[in-house]
Amino acid sequence: MTTENPMTVLVTGATGTVGRPLVERLLAAGHRVRALTRNPAKANLPEGAEVVAGNLADTASLPEAFTGVDAAHLIGFGGDDFAPLTNGAEIVDLARKAGVRRVTVLRGDVTKGPLEEAVEAGGLEWTHLSPVEFMSNTLEWAESVREEGVVREAFAEARSAMIHEADIAAVAAVALTSDGHAGQDYWLTGPQALTPPEKVRVIGTVLGREVRYVELTRDEVVAEWRRTGYSDEDVEFFLTMRTNPPEAGYTVLPTVEKVTGRPARTFAEWVRENAAAFGA
């Protein structure tokens, strides 16, 4: 179903796990989409999207992307290290001068970063999107599931109300293209809070074969994170989220259904869509 009042929407991080389904959803609804990516040649986005080169962390690369845009989906982090953007005030100034009225900001942390603060102070209609955890994080297990039928993970009691990335995109699309969402900080969850062993059981059920959960000790998982290349700050954050997570991390909320009118997708649905990665 297409809209009678098409808008021009800038989607930053357009090739990411949220950006790509957002581009698809906006195009399907009849909106014009300008998709920002650092490498347009490799974007492989749907026909109809205007793909432009740019990096949200590099303000000088952005003026053309914002020109003529009604609304923009921004991400509060950038670069290969996913660090909070530090040029938030410059981005907001560009957007405001270009005539952008409405923005969504995909947050990367439980606390507000410079971009979120700048957006709130900048006179735009803003909506923050605060997912507790992406379901796609479980792709870290894909290789061991394919090769061994095993998931090795610590903190077996830690629950997460993780969300399907397409549901984040669905909420973003509504907030960008309709009234009533300005000034909202939407905490986004899936319909279940699952522990690692429960996630593994879902994966095995969907794949139709046994997948075993092997519990690691705290020291073992920390050593694995360090071997993978995570910084001390990353490791400390991971430990906090697993041993003393904020209540929002494991509390199921009805936000997705309230905003979009349809229930949040389950983890089983996500696994079915990504079964090939796990060796189906």
NORNORVEN-V453540 format. One record per residue. NEAR is the number of other C-alpha atoms within 10 Angstrom. Layout:
near:NEAR
near:NEAR
This chain:
near:6
near:11
near:12
near:9
near:9
near:15
near:17
near:20
near:27
near:29
near:28
near:26
near:22
near:28
near:22
near:13
near:16
near:23
near:26
near:22
near:22
near:27
near:27
near:18
near:19
near:27
near:19
near:14
near:16
near:17
near:21
near:20
near:25
near:22
near:28
near:26
near:22
near:19
near:13
near:17
near:11
near:9
near:18
near:11
near:18
near:13
near:9
near:15
near:20
near:15
near:24
near:22
near:16
near:22
near:18
near:23
near:19
near:15
near:14
near:13
near:14
near:19
near:14
near:14
near:23
near:23
near:16
near:14
near:21
near:21
near:26
near:27
near:26
near:23
near:24
near:25
near:23
near:17
near:13
near:6
near:9
near:11
near:14
near:21
near:20
near:16
near:16
near:22
near:18
near:15
near:24
near:22
near:14
near:20
near:27
near:17
near:11
near:17
near:15
near:22
near:16
near:26
near:27
near:29
near:22
near:24
near:23
near:20
near:15
near:13
near:8
near:15
near:18
near:15
near:25
near:26
near:12
near:19
near:25
near:15
near:12
near:17
near:13
near:21
near:21
near:26
near:26
near:27
near:23
near:21
near:25
near:24
near:20
near:20
near:20
near:16
near:10
near:16
near:14
near:10
near:17
near:20
near:15
near:16
near:24
near:16
near:10
near:11
near:19
near:19
near:24
near:18
near:18
near:20
near:17
near:17
near:13
near:18
near:21
near:27
near:24
near:26
near:27
near:25
near:23
near:20
near:24
near:27
near:24
near:20
near:23
near:29
near:22
near:16
near:26
near:25
near:22
near:10
near:10
near:11
near:20
near:17
near:12
near:14
near:15
near:20
near:21
near:28
near:31
near:31
near:21
near:19
near:19
near:20
near:17
near:22
near:23
near:15
near:21
near:23
near:18
near:19
near:23
near:20
near:14
near:16
near:17
near:10
near:12
near:14
near:21
near:16
near:20
near:14
near:16
near:15
near:14
near:13
near:10
near:13
near:18
near:19
near:14
near:13
near:16
near:13
near:9
near:9
near:11
near:16
near:12
near:12
near:9
near:13
near:17
near:12
near:13
near:16
near:16
near:12
near:15
near:17
near:11
near:11
near:16
near:13
near:9
near:17
near:23
near:21
near:20
near:20
near:18
near:16
near:17
near:23
near:15
near:12
near:18
near:16
near:10
near:12
near:15
near:24
near:19
near:15
near:23
near:17
near:13
near:18
near:24
near:15
near:10
near:15
near:16
near:12
near:14
near:21
near:14
near:13
